[in-house]
Amino acid sequence: MNYIIYDVEATCWRGKPPKGINEIIEIGAVKLNAYGELVSEFNKFVKPTVNPILSGFCKSLTHISQENVDAADTYPTVIEQFKDWVEVGETDYVLGAWGDFDKRIMRDNCNLHDLETDWLEFFINVKSQYNTLKGNMGHQKSGLKAVVKKEGFEFDGVHHRAISDALNLAKVYAKYLDEWIIVW
């Protein structure tokens, strides 16, 4: 069993996106083995196709430049590379992210490009399960950066960069490895 802890960054604006579509611009992930040990990392930028120009807000929030995405492959190519790295169809895995957004936008981007989505089904909403585990209800819920620090870890890297957020989430995930509920 591999645990794929991932995060995505997407095109963003202050307000609604042009043409109503947000596109993934970075996928960052770590693969943990059954013991919670880091096996490998995946980090790729993605070239958006519907709204190819990043907003100033997006560049400021994510620290991703226009040059980063212009030089990247489009979503269909990167998602196939990601699935190969995950070893979809070759080994048991579960995807985990901080909230439902990452799964939802990955599914939306697959649909946008007419790609299969069934491989996304084995998913853990780590944020929801963490809040349940800790008894956090309502206003007590915290963001990833605060939770990482609350759990006694340093937040490494740049917040709102997919690989940094994935690496930091993996620390929390590994700490509670036996607590997560996986529904098959």
N, CA and C atoms as an extended XYZ file, in Angstrom:
552
Properties=species:S:1:pos:R:3:atomname:S:1:resname:S:1:resid:I:1 pbc="F F F"
N         0.851       -1.189        0.000 N   MET     1
C         0.000        0.000        0.000 CA  MET     1
C         0.888        1.240        0.000 C   MET     1
N         0.611        2.132       -0.943 N   ASN     2
C         1.277        3.422       -0.981 CA  ASN     2
C         0.275        4.512       -0.647 C   ASN     2
N         0.725        5.478        0.111 N   TYR     3
C        -0.083        6.648        0.438 CA  TYR     3
C         0.468        7.807       -0.384 C   TYR     3
N        -0.376        8.378       -1.228 N   ILE     4
C         0.023        9.489       -2.083 CA  ILE     4
C        -0.564       10.764       -1.475 C   ILE     4
N         0.283       11.542       -0.849 N   ILE     5
C        -0.145       12.782       -0.218 CA  ILE     5
C         0.179       13.892       -1.209 C   ILE     5
N        -0.864       14.582       -1.654 N   TYR     6
C        -0.638       15.535       -2.736 CA  TYR     6
C        -1.343       16.866       -2.496 C   TYR     6
N        -0.919       17.825       -3.278 N   ASP     7
C        -1.507       19.158       -3.261 CA  ASP     7
C        -1.417       19.705       -4.674 C   ASP     7
N        -2.377       20.527       -5.024 N   VAL     8
C        -2.322       21.199       -6.322 CA  VAL     8
C        -2.471       22.695       -6.118 C   VAL     8
N        -1.908       23.433       -7.036 N   GLU     9
C        -2.141       24.870       -7.133 CA  GLU     9
C        -2.860       25.088       -8.454 C   GLU     9
N        -3.728       26.079       -8.469 N   ALA    10
C        -4.562       26.312       -9.646 CA  ALA    10
C        -4.606       27.795       -9.984 C   ALA    10
N        -4.997       28.058      -11.228 N   THR    11
C        -5.202       29.444      -11.628 CA  THR    11
C        -6.214       30.064      -10.674 C   THR    11
N        -5.996       31.329      -10.344 N   CYS    12
C        -6.881       31.992       -9.382 CA  CYS    12
C        -6.903       33.492       -9.637 C   CYS    12
N        -8.001       34.082       -9.231 N   TRP    13
C        -8.227       35.512       -9.387 CA  TRP    13
C        -8.938       36.024       -8.153 C   TRP    13
N        -8.959       37.297       -7.982 N   ARG    14
C        -9.831       37.884       -6.960 CA  ARG    14
C       -11.218       37.911       -7.602 C   ARG    14
N       -12.063       37.015       -7.198 N   GLY    15
C       -13.374       36.903       -7.825 CA  GLY    15
C       -13.449       35.674       -8.708 C   GLY    15
N       -14.428       35.656       -9.584 N   LYS    16
C       -14.669       34.491      -10.440 CA  LYS    16
C       -13.632       34.386      -11.548 C   LYS    16
N       -13.298       33.137      -11.911 N   PRO    17
C       -12.324       32.947      -12.995 CA  PRO    17
C       -12.929       33.285      -14.353 C   PRO    17
N       -12.133       33.852      -15.265 N   PRO    18
C       -12.615       34.055      -16.632 CA  PRO    18
C       -13.041       32.707      -17.233 C   PRO    18
N       -14.109       32.716      -17.961 N   LYS    19
C       -14.654       31.507      -18.592 CA  LYS    19
C       -15.088       30.465      -17.564 C   LYS    19
N       -15.129       30.849      -16.270 N   GLY    20
C       -15.645       29.987      -15.223 CA  GLY    20
C       -14.806       28.770      -14.894 C   GLY    20
N       -13.544       28.757      -15.282 N   ILE    21
C       -12.724       27.549      -15.111 CA  ILE    21
C       -11.411       27.860      -14.400 C   ILE    21
N       -11.133       27.076      -13.353 N   ASN    22
C        -9.815       27.089      -12.718 CA  ASN    22
C        -9.062       25.875      -13.236 C   ASN    22
N        -7.793       26.069      -13.555 N   GLU    23
C        -6.973       24.974      -14.059 CA  GLU    23
C        -5.780       24.745      -13.142 C   GLU    23
N        -5.416       23.490      -12.976 N   ILE    24
C        -4.246       23.135      -12.185 CA  ILE    24
C        -2.991       23.660      -12.882 C   ILE    24
N        -2.123       24.295      -12.084 N   ILE    25
C        -0.855       24.797      -12.622 CA  ILE    25
C         0.358       24.151      -11.950 C   ILE    25
N         0.127       23.388      -10.880 N   GLU    26
C         1.214       22.645      -10.247 CA  GLU    26
C         0.625       21.453       -9.497 C   GLU    26
N         1.292       20.312       -9.633 N   ILE    27
C         0.969       19.122       -8.848 CA  ILE    27
C         2.218       18.763       -8.064 C   ILE    27
N         2.068       18.701       -6.758 N   GLY    28
C         3.155       18.274       -5.888 CA  GLY    28
C         2.661       17.102       -5.053 C   GLY    28
N         3.473       16.069       -4.925 N   ALA    29
C         3.040       14.890       -4.178 CA  ALA    29
C         4.233       14.159       -3.599 C   ALA    29
N         3.946       13.418       -2.534 N   VAL    30
C         4.932       12.517       -1.961 CA  VAL    30
C         4.298       11.144       -1.842 C   VAL    30
N         5.132       10.141       -1.991 N   LYS    31
C         4.683        8.761       -1.855 CA  LYS    31
C         5.260        8.217       -0.552 C   LYS    31
N         4.356        7.778        0.329 N   LEU    32
C         4.756        7.147        1.579 CA  LEU    32
C         4.463        5.656        1.475 C   LEU    32
N         5.331        4.839        2.046 N   ASN    33
C         5.078        3.404        2.047 CA  ASN    33
C         4.150        3.043        3.215 C   ASN    33
N         3.919        1.762        3.422 N   ALA    34
C         2.998        1.292        4.464 CA  ALA    34
C         3.443        1.672        5.873 C   ALA    34
N         4.719        2.045        6.030 N   TYR    35
C         5.244        2.448        7.336 CA  TYR    35
C         5.293        3.965        7.500 C   TYR    35
N         4.802        4.690        6.509 N   GLY    36
C         4.812        6.142        6.565 CA  GLY    36
C         6.144        6.757        6.196 C   GLY    36
N         7.009        5.980        5.568 N   GLU    37
C         8.321        6.472        5.164 CA  GLU    37
C         8.246        7.060        3.759 C   GLU    37
N         8.941        8.174        3.559 N   LEU    38
C         8.980        8.836        2.261 CA  LEU    38
C         9.715        7.964        1.251 C   LEU    38
N         9.034        7.640        0.147 N   VAL    39
C         9.611        6.812       -0.906 CA  VAL    39
C        10.096        7.680       -2.063 C   VAL    39
N         9.256        8.625       -2.487 N   SER    40
C         9.647        9.504       -3.593 CA  SER    40
C         8.746       10.731       -3.638 C   SER    40
N         9.145       11.680       -4.487 N   GLU    41
C         8.409       12.935       -4.663 CA  GLU    41
C         8.065       13.127       -6.137 C   GLU    41
N         6.993       13.867       -6.364 N   PHE    42
C         6.572       14.241       -7.711 CA  PHE    42
C         6.263       15.727       -7.672 C   PHE    42
N         6.819       16.484       -8.612 N   ASN    43
C         6.517       17.911       -8.669 CA  ASN    43
C         6.614       18.385      -10.110 C   ASN    43
N         5.492       18.847      -10.649 N   LYS    44
C         5.446       19.328      -12.037 CA  LYS    44
C         4.547       20.554      -12.124 C   LYS    44
N         4.988       21.504      -12.940 N   PHE    45
C         4.113       22.605      -13.320 CA  PHE    45
C         3.234       22.138      -14.464 C   PHE    45
N         2.101       22.810      -14.641 N   VAL    46
C         1.143       22.466      -15.685 CA  VAL    46
C         0.793       23.734      -16.449 C   VAL    46
N         0.797       23.642      -17.766 N   LYS    47
C         0.458       24.781      -18.618 CA  LYS    47
C        -1.062       24.865      -18.757 C   LYS    47
N        -1.680       25.958      -18.283 N   PRO    48
C        -3.123       26.102      -18.443 CA  PRO    48
C        -3.476       26.412      -19.903 C   PRO    48
N        -4.624       25.932      -20.346 N   THR    49
C        -5.009       26.106      -21.748 CA  THR    49
C        -6.243       26.981      -21.932 C   THR    49
N        -7.134       27.017      -20.966 N   VAL    50
C        -8.350       27.831      -21.095 CA  VAL    50
C        -8.034       29.291      -20.786 C   VAL    50
N        -7.349       29.516      -19.694 N   ASN    51
C        -6.889       30.854      -19.285 CA  ASN    51
C        -5.370       30.780      -19.098 C   ASN    51
N        -4.616       30.878      -20.190 N   PRO    52
C        -3.171       30.626      -20.122 CA  PRO    52
C        -2.344       31.696      -19.410 C   PRO    52
N        -2.905       32.871      -19.175 N   ILE    53
C        -2.154       33.951      -18.525 CA  ILE    53
C        -2.508       33.994      -17.040 C   ILE    53
N        -1.505       33.833      -16.175 N   LEU    54
C        -1.723       33.865      -14.728 CA  LEU    54
C        -2.021       35.290      -14.272 C   LEU    54
N        -2.935       35.415      -13.342 N   SER    55
C        -3.248       36.728      -12.771 CA  SER    55
C        -2.122       37.148      -11.828 C   SER    55
N        -2.016       38.442      -11.583 N   GLY    56
C        -1.041       38.939      -10.611 CA  GLY    56
C        -1.308       38.350       -9.236 C   GLY    56
N        -2.585       38.218       -8.879 N   PHE    57
C        -2.977       37.614       -7.603 CA  PHE    57
C        -2.447       36.184       -7.505 C   PHE    57
N        -2.601       35.421       -8.566 N   CYS    58
C        -2.170       34.022       -8.586 CA  CYS    58
C        -0.649       33.912       -8.452 C   CYS    58
N         0.073       34.731       -9.192 N   LYS    59
C         1.533       34.702       -9.128 CA  LYS    59
C         2.024       35.076       -7.731 C   LYS    59
N         1.367       36.048       -7.112 N   SER    60
C         1.745       36.483       -5.776 CA  SER    60
C         1.432       35.413       -4.720 C   SER    60
N         0.272       34.790       -4.816 N   LEU    61
C        -0.147       33.781       -3.847 CA  LEU    61
C         0.717       32.528       -3.922 C   LEU    61
N         0.956       32.050       -5.137 N   THR    62
C         1.606       30.746       -5.323 CA  THR    62
C         3.119       30.819       -5.532 C   THR    62
N         3.638       31.988       -5.850 N   HIS    63
C         5.051       32.144       -6.204 CA  HIS    63
C         5.394       31.335       -7.455 C   HIS    63
N         4.395       31.122       -8.308 N   ILE    64
C         4.589       30.445       -9.589 CA  ILE    64
C         4.587       31.520      -10.664 C   ILE    64
N         5.583       31.499      -11.515 N   SER    65
C         5.707       32.540      -12.536 CA  SER    65
C         5.049       32.110      -13.846 C   SER    65
N         4.796       33.096      -14.679 N   GLN    66
C         4.271       32.815      -16.012 CA  GLN    66
C         5.241       31.929      -16.787 C   GLN    66
N         6.526       32.178      -16.596 N   GLU    67
C         7.548       31.374      -17.272 CA  GLU    67
C         7.495       29.903      -16.831 C   GLU    67
N         7.207       29.668      -15.540 N   ASN    68
C         7.094       28.290      -15.047 CA  ASN    68
C         6.023       27.517      -15.813 C   ASN    68
N         4.848       28.123      -15.974 N   VAL    69
C         3.750       27.403      -16.631 CA  VAL    69
C         3.899       27.401      -18.153 C   VAL    69
N         4.461       28.457      -18.710 N   ASP    70
C         4.661       28.484      -20.169 CA  ASP    70
C         5.592       27.368      -20.629 C   ASP    70
N         6.556       27.014      -19.794 N   ALA    71
C         7.532       25.978      -20.150 CA  ALA    71
C         7.038       24.561      -19.808 C   ALA    71
N         5.877       24.468      -19.196 N   ALA    72
C         5.372       23.170      -18.732 CA  ALA    72
C         4.551       22.461      -19.809 C   ALA    72
N         4.302       21.174      -19.577 N   ASP    73
C         3.386       20.399      -20.415 CA  ASP    73
C         1.949       20.696      -19.986 C   ASP    73
N         1.016       20.372      -20.852 N   THR    74
C        -0.398       20.565      -20.527 CA  THR    74
C        -0.886       19.457      -19.599 C   THR    74
N        -2.081       19.642      -19.056 N   TYR    75
C        -2.641       18.734      -18.066 CA  TYR    75
C        -2.672       17.272      -18.510 C   TYR    75
N        -3.134       16.950      -19.720 N   PRO    76
C        -3.175       15.524      -20.087 CA  PRO    76
C        -1.817       14.827      -19.986 C   PRO    76
N        -0.753       15.503      -20.380 N   THR    77
C         0.583       14.914      -20.306 CA  THR    77
C         1.035       14.770      -18.862 C   THR    77
N         0.862       15.826      -18.064 N   VAL    78
C         1.328       15.794      -16.676 CA  VAL    78
C         0.524       14.795      -15.851 C   VAL    78
N        -0.777       14.703      -16.075 N   ILE    79
C        -1.575       13.781      -15.268 CA  ILE    79
C        -1.230       12.332      -15.607 C   ILE    79
N        -0.853       12.054      -16.843 N   GLU    80
C        -0.394       10.704      -17.178 CA  GLU    80
C         0.935       10.401      -16.487 C   GLU    80
N         1.824       11.389      -16.429 N   GLN    81
C         3.089       11.216      -15.712 CA  GLN    81
C         2.817       10.971      -14.223 C   GLN    81
N         1.863       11.709      -13.680 N   PHE    82
C         1.490       11.549      -12.277 CA  PHE    82
C         0.924       10.151      -12.023 C   PHE    82
N         0.020        9.701      -12.875 N   LYS    83
C        -0.567        8.368      -12.719 CA  LYS    83
C         0.504        7.278      -12.832 C   LYS    83
N         1.461        7.454      -13.728 N   ASP    84
C         2.573        6.497      -13.841 CA  ASP    84
C         3.388        6.474      -12.550 C   ASP    84
N         3.645        7.659      -11.988 N   TRP    85
C         4.395        7.765      -10.735 CA  TRP    85
C         3.618        7.123       -9.580 C   TRP    85
N         2.307        7.349       -9.532 N   VAL    86
C         1.458        6.737       -8.503 CA  VAL    86
C         1.450        5.218       -8.651 C   VAL    86
N         1.617        4.747       -9.871 N   GLU    87
C         1.547        3.331      -10.235 CA  GLU    87
C         0.098        2.846      -10.263 C   GLU    87
N        -0.773        3.692      -10.823 N   VAL    88
C        -2.183        3.349      -10.976 CA  VAL    88
C        -2.288        2.056      -11.781 C   VAL    88
N        -3.033        1.095      -11.260 N   GLY    89
C        -3.213       -0.189      -11.917 CA  GLY    89
C        -2.126       -1.204      -11.614 C   GLY    89
N        -1.060       -0.768      -10.943 N   GLU    90
C         0.048       -1.672      -10.647 CA  GLU    90
C         0.148       -2.020       -9.172 C   GLU    90
N        -0.293       -1.129       -8.301 N   THR    91
C        -0.169       -1.343       -6.861 CA  THR    91
C        -1.333       -0.667       -6.144 C   THR    91
N        -1.595       -1.086       -4.910 N   ASP    92
C        -2.634       -0.450       -4.104 CA  ASP    92
C        -2.137        0.910       -3.631 C   ASP    92
N        -3.031        1.888       -3.687 N   TYR    93
C        -2.679        3.235       -3.258 CA  TYR    93
C        -3.934        3.927       -2.748 C   TYR    93
N        -3.707        4.965       -1.984 N   VAL    94
C        -4.784        5.866       -1.602 CA  VAL    94
C        -4.233        7.277       -1.730 C   VAL    94
N        -5.052        8.167       -2.257 N   LEU    95
C        -4.694        9.575       -2.393 CA  LEU    95
C        -5.163       10.322       -1.156 C   LEU    95
N        -4.373       11.253       -0.682 N   GLY    96
C        -4.760       12.062        0.467 CA  GLY    96
C        -4.411       13.510        0.233 C   GLY    96
N        -5.338       14.399        0.567 N   ALA    97
C        -5.110       15.834        0.406 CA  ALA    97
C        -5.772       16.580        1.552 C   ALA    97
N        -5.384       17.831        1.725 N   TRP    98
C        -5.920       18.679        2.793 CA  TRP    98
C        -7.224       19.309        2.289 C   TRP    98
N        -8.315       18.579        2.414 N   GLY    99
C        -9.626       19.043        1.963 CA  GLY    99
C       -10.029       18.378        0.665 C   GLY    99
N       -11.229       18.716        0.209 N   ASP   100
C       -11.786       18.119       -1.008 CA  ASP   100
C       -11.421       18.876       -2.280 C   ASP   100
N       -10.929       20.108       -2.155 N   PHE   101
C       -10.649       20.930       -3.325 CA  PHE   101
C        -9.723       20.225       -4.315 C   PHE   101
N        -8.656       19.617       -3.802 N   ASP   102
C        -7.647       19.011       -4.677 CA  ASP   102
C        -8.235       17.867       -5.506 C   ASP   102
N        -9.067       17.043       -4.893 N   LYS   103
C        -9.710       15.957       -5.632 CA  LYS   103
C       -10.716       16.522       -6.641 C   LYS   103
N       -11.501       17.498       -6.203 N   ARG   104
C       -12.532       18.081       -7.066 CA  ARG   104
C       -11.930       18.747       -8.302 C   ARG   104
N       -10.874       19.538       -8.114 N   ILE   105
C       -10.303       20.231       -9.274 CA  ILE   105
C        -9.552       19.248      -10.180 C   ILE   105
N        -8.976       18.194       -9.590 N   MET   106
C        -8.321       17.187      -10.423 CA  MET   106
C        -9.372       16.476      -11.285 C   MET   106
N       -10.507       16.161      -10.692 N   ARG   107
C       -11.596       15.534      -11.446 CA  ARG   107
C       -12.120       16.504      -12.521 C   ARG   107
N       -12.314       17.770      -12.155 N   ASP   108
C       -12.804       18.765      -13.116 CA  ASP   108
C       -11.836       18.924      -14.286 C   ASP   108
N       -10.523       18.945      -14.000 N   ASN   109
C        -9.538       19.087      -15.063 CA  ASN   109
C        -9.480       17.838      -15.929 C   ASN   109
N        -9.672       16.659      -15.334 N   CYS   110
C        -9.763       15.429      -16.139 CA  CYS   110
C       -10.977       15.502      -17.056 C   CYS   110
N       -12.108       15.939      -16.524 N   ASN   111
C       -13.319       16.070      -17.343 CA  ASN   111
C       -13.131       17.092      -18.456 C   ASN   111
N       -12.469       18.195      -18.150 N   LEU   112
C       -12.194       19.236      -19.144 CA  LEU   112
C       -11.440       18.658      -20.343 C   LEU   112
N       -10.555       17.711      -20.077 N   HIS   113
C        -9.716       17.127      -21.132 CA  HIS   113
C       -10.171       15.723      -21.548 C   HIS   113
N       -11.405       15.357      -21.151 N   ASP   114
C       -11.972       14.042      -21.506 CA  ASP   114
C       -11.088       12.879      -21.073 C   ASP   114
N       -10.611       12.927      -19.836 N   LEU   115
C        -9.767       11.868      -19.285 CA  LEU   115
C       -10.539       11.102      -18.209 C   LEU   115
N       -10.141        9.855      -17.986 N   GLU   116
C       -10.775        9.027      -16.968 CA  GLU   116
C       -10.578        9.610      -15.571 C   GLU   116
N       -11.541        9.333      -14.681 N   THR   117
C       -11.453        9.833      -13.305 CA  THR   117
C       -11.574        8.727      -12.262 C   THR   117
N       -11.813        7.490      -12.682 N   ASP   118
C       -12.047        6.421      -11.710 CA  ASP   118
C       -10.854        6.196      -10.777 C   ASP   118
N        -9.656        6.518      -11.214 N   TRP   119
C        -8.461        6.324      -10.396 CA  TRP   119
C        -8.408        7.284       -9.205 C   TRP   119
N        -9.274        8.297       -9.189 N   LEU   120
C        -9.322        9.278       -8.093 CA  LEU   120
C       -10.178        8.814       -6.916 C   LEU   120
N       -10.851        7.688       -7.042 N   GLU   121
C       -11.831        7.259       -6.036 CA  GLU   121
C       -11.238        6.898       -4.687 C   GLU   121
N       -10.031        6.365       -4.658 N   PHE   122
C        -9.416        5.976       -3.385 CA  PHE   122
C        -8.780        7.218       -2.764 C   PHE   122
N        -9.573        7.943       -1.968 N   PHE   123
C        -9.197        9.282       -1.511 CA  PHE   123
C        -9.534        9.471       -0.040 C   PHE   123
N        -8.630       10.143        0.658 N   ILE   124
C        -8.860       10.540        2.046 CA  ILE   124
C        -8.813       12.059        2.124 C   ILE   124
N        -9.869       12.644        2.672 N   ASN   125
C        -9.871       14.061        2.987 CA  ASN   125
C        -9.185       14.176        4.348 C   ASN   125
N        -7.889       14.437        4.331 N   VAL   126
C        -7.094       14.443        5.555 CA  VAL   126
C        -7.561       15.544        6.500 C   VAL   126
N        -7.939       16.679        5.975 N   LYS   127
C        -8.404       17.795        6.804 CA  LYS   127
C        -9.636       17.394        7.607 C   LYS   127
N       -10.609       16.812        6.937 N   SER   128
C       -11.835       16.399        7.605 CA  SER   128
C       -11.550       15.336        8.660 C   SER   128
N       -10.767       14.328        8.292 N   GLN   129
C       -10.465       13.266        9.248 CA  GLN   129
C        -9.600       13.774       10.401 C   GLN   129
N        -8.692       14.688       10.123 N   TYR   130
C        -7.865       15.263       11.184 CA  TYR   130
C        -8.739       16.017       12.179 C   TYR   130
N        -9.662       16.831       11.670 N   ASN   131
C       -10.538       17.592       12.557 CA  ASN   131
C       -11.412       16.663       13.396 C   ASN   131
N       -11.877       15.567       12.819 N   THR   132
C       -12.648       14.587       13.576 CA  THR   132
C       -11.768       13.925       14.629 C   THR   132
N       -10.567       13.533       14.241 N   LEU   133
C        -9.618       12.895       15.148 CA  LEU   133
C        -9.317       13.777       16.358 C   LEU   133
N        -9.170       15.060       16.105 N   LYS   134
C        -8.811       16.007       17.162 CA  LYS   134
C       -10.025       16.609       17.865 C   LYS   134
N       -11.228       16.268       17.401 N   GLY   135
C       -12.433       16.827       18.008 CA  GLY   135
C       -12.639       18.291       17.693 C   GLY   135
N       -12.034       18.752       16.593 N   ASN   136
C       -12.179       20.161       16.189 CA  ASN   136
C       -13.509       20.350       15.480 C   ASN   136
N       -14.350       21.142       16.049 N   MET   137
C       -15.639       21.426       15.429 CA  MET   137
C       -15.767       22.942       15.238 C   MET   137
N       -16.426       23.312       14.166 N   GLY   138
C       -16.717       24.731       13.919 CA  GLY   138
C       -15.486       25.595       13.812 C   GLY   138
N       -15.410       26.605       14.668 N   HIS   139
C       -14.377       27.639       14.580 CA  HIS   139
C       -12.980       27.162       14.966 C   HIS   139
N       -12.843       25.979       15.544 N   GLN   140
C       -11.542       25.495       15.978 CA  GLN   140
C       -10.704       24.919       14.838 C   GLN   140
N       -11.287       24.752       13.660 N   LYS   141
C       -10.548       24.167       12.543 CA  LYS   141
C        -9.415       25.097       12.113 C   LYS   141
N        -8.311       24.510       11.694 N   SER   142
C        -7.137       25.289       11.328 CA  SER   142
C        -6.672       24.948        9.928 C   SER   142
N        -5.888       25.858        9.369 N   GLY   143
C        -5.273       25.620        8.079 CA  GLY   143
C        -4.073       24.697        8.218 C   GLY   143
N        -3.567       24.240        7.083 N   LEU   144
C        -2.468       23.282        7.068 CA  LEU   144
C        -1.236       23.807        7.797 C   LEU   144
N        -0.842       25.028        7.524 N   LYS   145
C         0.380       25.569        8.127 CA  LYS   145
C         0.273       25.579        9.647 C   LYS   145
N        -0.879       25.985       10.177 N   ALA   146
C        -1.085       26.017       11.628 CA  ALA   146
C        -1.078       24.608       12.216 C   ALA   146
N        -1.687       23.660       11.518 N   VAL   147
C        -1.735       22.278       12.001 CA  VAL   147
C        -0.339       21.671       12.036 C   VAL   147
N         0.453       21.916       11.002 N   VAL   148
C         1.827       21.394       10.971 CA  VAL   148
C         2.587       21.880       12.201 C   VAL   148
N         2.470       23.158       12.517 N   LYS   149
C         3.164       23.714       13.683 CA  LYS   149
C         2.580       23.174       14.980 C   LYS   149
N         1.250       23.061       15.035 N   LYS   150
C         0.573       22.533       16.228 CA  LYS   150
C         1.017       21.107       16.526 C   LYS   150
N         1.334       20.345       15.490 N   GLU   151
C         1.769       18.953       15.650 CA  GLU   151
C         3.261       18.830       15.947 C   GLU   151
N         3.939       19.982       16.099 N   GLY   152
C         5.331       19.965       16.515 CA  GLY   152
C         6.350       19.932       15.392 C   GLY   152
N         5.902       20.211       14.184 N   PHE   153
C         6.814       20.212       13.035 CA  PHE   153
C         7.072       21.641       12.572 C   PHE   153
N         8.211       21.823       11.925 N   GLU   154
C         8.488       23.082       11.235 CA  GLU   154
C         7.800       23.020        9.879 C   GLU   154
N         7.239       24.139        9.435 N   PHE   155
C         6.687       24.196        8.093 CA  PHE   155
C         7.844       24.518        7.153 C   PHE   155
N         8.216       23.553        6.335 N   ASP   156
C         9.338       23.722        5.411 CA  ASP   156
C         8.838       24.155        4.040 C   ASP   156
N         9.625       24.992        3.371 N   GLY   157
C         9.287       25.400        2.013 CA  GLY   157
C         8.409       26.633        1.982 C   GLY   157
N         7.701       26.786        0.870 N   VAL   158
C         6.861       27.959        0.614 CA  VAL   158
C         5.394       27.540        0.653 C   VAL   158
N         4.637       28.150        1.565 N   HIS   159
C         3.198       27.867        1.658 CA  HIS   159
C         2.525       28.248        0.338 C   HIS   159
N         1.581       27.445       -0.100 N   HIS   160
C         0.886       27.591       -1.386 CA  HIS   160
C         1.779       27.258       -2.574 C   HIS   160
N         2.758       26.422       -2.348 N   ARG   161
C         3.468       25.732       -3.417 CA  ARG   161
C         3.134       24.268       -3.200 C   ARG   161
N         2.718       23.612       -4.255 N   ALA   162
C         2.161       22.266       -4.119 CA  ALA   162
C         3.124       21.283       -3.456 C   ALA   162
N         4.383       21.270       -3.858 N   ILE   163
C         5.309       20.297       -3.286 CA  ILE   163
C         5.572       20.602       -1.817 C   ILE   163
N         5.676       21.855       -1.455 N   SER   164
C         5.893       22.212       -0.045 CA  SER   164
C         4.698       21.795        0.805 C   SER   164
N         3.497       22.102        0.333 N   ASP   165
C         2.303       21.736        1.098 CA  ASP   165
C         2.173       20.218        1.212 C   ASP   165
N         2.493       19.485        0.157 N   ALA   166
C         2.420       18.023        0.199 CA  ALA   166
C         3.440       17.456        1.188 C   ALA   166
N         4.661       17.948        1.154 N   LEU   167
C         5.697       17.462        2.079 CA  LEU   167
C         5.312       17.737        3.527 C   LEU   167
N         4.757       18.895        3.792 N   ASN   168
C         4.362       19.236        5.159 CA  ASN   168
C         3.153       18.434        5.608 C   ASN   168
N         2.188       18.235        4.725 N   LEU   169
C         1.024       17.408        5.065 CA  LEU   169
C         1.458       15.973        5.340 C   LEU   169
N         2.434       15.488        4.607 N   ALA   170
C         2.917       14.121        4.800 CA  ALA   170
C         3.463       13.900        6.214 C   ALA   170
N         4.036       14.932        6.814 N   LYS   171
C         4.522       14.816        8.198 CA  LYS   171
C         3.368       14.486        9.135 C   LYS   171
N         2.278       15.212        8.983 N   VAL   172
C         1.099       14.999        9.829 CA  VAL   172
C         0.470       13.643        9.511 C   VAL   172
N         0.387       13.324        8.223 N   TYR   173
C        -0.204       12.049        7.812 CA  TYR   173
C         0.577       10.874        8.415 C   TYR   173
N         1.889       10.928        8.322 N   ALA   174
C         2.717        9.840        8.844 CA  ALA   174
C         2.596        9.722       10.364 C   ALA   174
N         2.463       10.854       11.044 N   LYS   175
C         2.348       10.843       12.509 CA  LYS   175
C         1.116       10.055       12.957 C   LYS   175
N         0.036       10.152       12.195 N   TYR   176
C        -1.218        9.483       12.562 CA  TYR   176
C        -1.547        8.353       11.580 C   TYR   176
N        -0.546        7.726       11.040 N   LEU   177
C        -0.714        6.734        9.975 CA  LEU   177
C        -1.791        5.695       10.271 C   LEU   177
N        -1.851        5.212       11.493 N   ASP   178
C        -2.810        4.166       11.832 CA  ASP   178
C        -4.205        4.694       12.160 C   ASP   178
N        -4.384        6.003       12.126 N   GLU   179
C        -5.669        6.602       12.508 CA  GLU   179
C        -6.595        6.893       11.324 C   GLU   179
N        -6.068        6.951       10.129 N   TRP   180
C        -6.874        7.349        8.975 CA  TRP   180
C        -7.836        6.238        8.578 C   TRP   180
N        -9.035        6.622        8.210 N   ILE   181
C       -10.057        5.668        7.790 CA  ILE   181
C       -10.073        5.620        6.275 C   ILE   181
N        -9.772        4.442        5.734 N   ILE   182
C        -9.752        4.253        4.290 CA  ILE   182
C       -10.954        3.397        3.922 C   ILE   182
N       -11.809        3.933        3.072 N   VAL   183
C       -12.995        3.199        2.623 CA  VAL   183
C       -12.732        2.677        1.224 C   VAL   183
N       -12.824        1.371        1.057 N   TRP   184
C       -12.576        0.757       -0.257 CA  TRP   184
C       -13.856        0.538       -0.975 C   TRP   184
